[in-house]
Amino acid sequence: KLYNFFFVFKKSGAPISPVSEKKWTHNIPDFIFKGDNSE
């Protein structure tokens, strides 16, 4: 499911940096459970 998150993240046009990547890593579980119920 992680690749789905990064696909959407890159698709949004937001730049990915090591710092923001770490920050997003903390939000990924919450994002997936709330925003990815397709599976």
N, CA, C and O atoms as a printed pandas DataFrame, in Angstrom:
     atom_number atom_name residue_name chain_id  residue_number  x_coord  y_coord  z_coord
0              1         N          LYS        A               1    0.825   -1.206    0.000
1              2        CA          LYS        A               1    0.000    0.000    0.000
2              3         C          LYS        A               1    0.860    1.257    0.000
3              4         O          LYS        A               1    0.398    2.339   -0.362
4              5         N          LEU        A               2    2.125    1.100    0.412
5              6        CA          LEU        A               2    3.002    2.257    0.526
6              7         C          LEU        A               2    3.212    2.912   -0.837
7              8         O          LEU        A               2    3.272    4.137   -0.941
8              9         N          TYR        A               3    3.322    2.085   -1.889
9             10        CA          TYR        A               3    3.552    2.648   -3.220
10            11         C          TYR        A               3    2.340    3.454   -3.679
11            12         O          TYR        A               3    2.487    4.419   -4.430
12            13         N          ASN        A               4    1.150    3.069   -3.238
13            14        CA          ASN        A               4   -0.047    3.838   -3.578
14            15         C          ASN        A               4    0.032    5.238   -2.997
15            16         O          ASN        A               4   -0.331    6.219   -3.645
16            17         N          PHE        A               5    0.515    5.312   -1.760
17            18        CA          PHE        A               5    0.639    6.603   -1.093
18            19         C          PHE        A               5    1.607    7.498   -1.839
19            20         O          PHE        A               5    1.313    8.665   -2.099
20            21         N          PHE        A               6    2.781    6.942   -2.190
21            22        CA          PHE        A               6    3.786    7.756   -2.862
22            23         C          PHE        A               6    3.358    8.098   -4.279
23            24         O          PHE        A               6    3.723    9.155   -4.794
24            25         N          PHE        A               7    2.586    7.217   -4.924
25            26        CA          PHE        A               7    2.078    7.513   -6.253
26            27         C          PHE        A               7    1.150    8.721   -6.202
27            28         O          PHE        A               7    1.246    9.625   -7.031
28            29         N          VAL        A               8    0.259    8.727   -5.229
29            30        CA          VAL        A               8   -0.664    9.856   -5.062
30            31         C          VAL        A               8    0.101   11.107   -4.671
31            32         O          VAL        A               8   -0.189   12.207   -5.141
32            33         N          PHE        A               9    1.091   10.917   -3.795
33            34        CA          PHE        A               9    1.879   12.046   -3.316
34            35         C          PHE        A               9    2.643   12.689   -4.465
35            36         O          PHE        A               9    2.673   13.914   -4.584
36            37         N          LYS        A              10    3.270   11.855   -5.323
37            38        CA          LYS        A              10    4.017   12.385   -6.462
38            39         C          LYS        A              10    3.060   12.972   -7.497
39            40         O          LYS        A              10    3.375   13.966   -8.150
40            41         N          LYS        A              11    1.897   12.353   -7.640
41            42        CA          LYS        A              11    0.913   12.809   -8.606
42            43         C          LYS        A              11    0.395   14.197   -8.242
43            44         O          LYS        A              11    0.016   14.981   -9.112
44            45         N          SER        A              12    0.387   14.489   -6.940
45            46        CA          SER        A              12   -0.099   15.790   -6.484
46            47         C          SER        A              12    0.877   16.900   -6.847
47            48         O          SER        A              12    0.536   18.080   -6.773
48            49         N          GLY        A              13    2.094   16.521   -7.243
49            50        CA          GLY        A              13    3.063   17.510   -7.690
50            51         C          GLY        A              13    3.914   18.052   -6.564
51            52         O          GLY        A              13    4.697   18.980   -6.772
52            53         N          ALA        A              14    3.777   17.491   -5.376
53            54        CA          ALA        A              14    4.565   17.968   -4.241
54            55         C          ALA        A              14    5.958   17.346   -4.277
55            56         O          ALA        A              14    6.091   16.144   -4.506
56            57         N          PRO        A              15    6.988   18.142   -4.055
57            58        CA          PRO        A              15    8.356   17.631   -4.069
58            59         C          PRO        A              15    8.615   16.742   -2.860
59            60         O          PRO        A              15    8.186   17.045   -1.747
60            61         N          ILE        A              16    9.325   15.635   -3.096
61            62        CA          ILE        A              16    9.651   14.728   -1.996
62            63         C          ILE        A              16   11.103   14.939   -1.585
63            64         O          ILE        A              16   12.015   14.784   -2.396
64            65         N          SER        A              17   11.307   15.288   -0.339
65            66        CA          SER        A              17   12.653   15.430    0.201
66            67         C          SER        A              17   12.805   14.477    1.368
67            68         O          SER        A              17   11.804   14.063    1.953
68            69         N          PRO        A              18   14.038   14.113    1.727
69            70        CA          PRO        A              18   14.246   13.174    2.838
70            71         C          PRO        A              18   13.534   13.614    4.111
71            72         O          PRO        A              18   13.015   12.786    4.859
72            73         N          VAL        A              19   13.512   14.925    4.354
73            74        CA          VAL        A              19   12.871   15.432    5.569
74            75         C          VAL        A              19   11.356   15.253    5.493
75            76         O          VAL        A              19   10.739   14.736    6.424
76            77         N          SER        A              20   10.764   15.679    4.386
77            78        CA          SER        A              20    9.313   15.561    4.253
78            79         C          SER        A              20    8.901   14.097    4.187
79            80         O          SER        A              20    7.817   13.726    4.637
80            81         N          GLU        A              21    9.781   13.263    3.618
81            82        CA          GLU        A              21    9.481   11.838    3.534
82            83         C          GLU        A              21    9.373   11.242    4.930
83            84         O          GLU        A              21    8.480   10.442    5.211
84            85         N          LYS        A              22   10.295   11.642    5.801
85            86        CA          LYS        A              22   10.240   11.157    7.183
86            87         C          LYS        A              22    8.993   11.678    7.878
87            88         O          LYS        A              22    8.350   10.959    8.643
88            89         N          LYS        A              23    8.655   12.937    7.605
89            90        CA          LYS        A              23    7.472   13.524    8.226
90            91         C          LYS        A              23    6.216   12.793    7.757
91            92         O          LYS        A              23    5.324   12.504    8.554
92            93         N          TRP        A              24    6.155   12.500    6.466
93            94        CA          TRP        A              24    4.984   11.818    5.920
94            95         C          TRP        A              24    4.892   10.384    6.426
95            96         O          TRP        A              24    3.800    9.833    6.559
96            97         N          THR        A              25    6.048    9.785    6.706
97            98        CA          THR        A              25    6.055    8.400    7.176
98            99         C          THR        A              25    5.228    8.257    8.444
99           100         O          THR        A              25    4.600    7.223    8.671
100          101         N          HIS        A              26    5.231    9.297    9.269
101          102        CA          HIS        A              26    4.450    9.255   10.506
102          103         C          HIS        A              26    2.955    9.374   10.203
103          104         O          HIS        A              26    2.120    8.916   10.983
104          105         N          ASN        A              27    2.625    9.990    9.074
105          106        CA          ASN        A              27    1.221   10.220    8.737
106          107         C          ASN        A              27    0.660    9.153    7.805
107          108         O          ASN        A              27   -0.549    9.098    7.580
108          109         N          ILE        A              28    1.531    8.308    7.263
109          110        CA          ILE        A              28    1.094    7.306    6.290
110          111         C          ILE        A              28    0.018    6.366    6.853
111          112         O          ILE        A              28   -1.009    6.176    6.202
112          113         N          PRO        A              29    0.216    5.773    8.038
113          114        CA          PRO        A              29   -0.813    4.857    8.552
114          115         C          PRO        A              29   -2.175    5.531    8.657
115          116         O          PRO        A              29   -3.188    4.947    8.272
116          117         N          ASP        A              30   -2.205    6.740    9.168
117          118        CA          ASP        A              30   -3.452    7.474    9.316
118          119         C          ASP        A              30   -4.044    7.778    7.943
119          120         O          ASP        A              30   -5.253    7.665    7.743
120          121         N          PHE        A              31   -3.194    8.159    7.008
121          122        CA          PHE        A              31   -3.624    8.489    5.655
122          123         C          PHE        A              31   -4.231    7.267    4.971
123          124         O          PHE        A              31   -5.283    7.358    4.338
124          125         N          ILE        A              32   -3.555    6.120    5.106
125          126        CA          ILE        A              32   -4.006    4.897    4.443
126          127         C          ILE        A              32   -5.346    4.439    5.021
127          128         O          ILE        A              32   -6.264    4.106    4.271
128          129         N          PHE        A              33   -5.459    4.422    6.331
129          130        CA          PHE        A              33   -6.676    3.910    6.954
130          131         C          PHE        A              33   -7.873    4.808    6.657
131          132         O          PHE        A              33   -9.002    4.328    6.564
132          133         N          LYS        A              34   -7.632    6.099    6.508
133          134        CA          LYS        A              34   -8.730    7.030    6.274
134          135         C          LYS        A              34   -8.983    7.253    4.783
135          136         O          LYS        A              34  -10.119    7.502    4.379
136          137         N          GLY        A              35   -7.941    7.167    3.971
137          138        CA          GLY        A              35   -8.076    7.576    2.580
138          139         C          GLY        A              35   -7.933    6.450    1.578
139          140         O          GLY        A              35   -8.143    6.668    0.385
140          141         N          ASP        A              36   -7.578    5.237    2.028
141          142        CA          ASP        A              36   -7.384    4.139    1.085
142          143         C          ASP        A              36   -8.159    2.929    1.574
143          144         O          ASP        A              36   -7.605    2.041    2.223
144          145         N          ASN        A              37   -9.446    2.903    1.257
145          146        CA          ASN        A              37  -10.287    1.775    1.654
146          147         C          ASN        A              37  -10.675    0.929    0.446
147          148         O          ASN        A              37  -11.620    0.143    0.506
148          149         N          SER        A              38   -9.932    1.099   -0.662
149          150        CA          SER        A              38  -10.285    0.398   -1.893
150          151         C          SER        A              38   -9.968   -1.089   -1.803
151          152         O          SER        A              38  -10.521   -1.891   -2.555
152          153         N          GLU        A              39   -9.072   -1.461   -0.876
153          154        CA          GLU        A              39   -8.698   -2.875   -0.763
154          155         C          GLU        A              39   -9.199   -3.448    0.554
155          156         O          GLU        A              39   -8.984   -4.626    0.836
